[in-house]
Amino acid sequence: MSDPVWLRRSGDMLTLTLHIQPGARKTEVAGEHGDALKIRLAAPPVDGKANTALLEFVAERLGVAKSAVTLKSGQTSRRKVVEVSGADMESARLLLT
């Protein structure tokens, strides 16, 4: 099975390209959105709350510490790039789809 376009590996780091919908009814993975994985967040897009909720959600779904998940780009955008250390590719593919 080929890797989704939104998921890349570089060394021991996974890079996720995400499309975020803040202020949703509940936090959930909503499928692919172009070349990104769409995630709906219940958190509002104010004062960094949505970014914090996103990092916590990704860490929880991948079973890694919150400190292993970092927001590399897109702090104020719906399109975000997140890096995760210590997660394996197969787990990411299964848990985020």
Secondary structure, 3 states (H helix, E strand, C coil): CCCCCCEEEECCEEEEEEEEECCCCCCEEEEEECCEEEEECCCCCCCCHHHHHHHHHHHHHHCCCHHHEEEEECCCCCEEEEEEECCCHHHHHHHCC
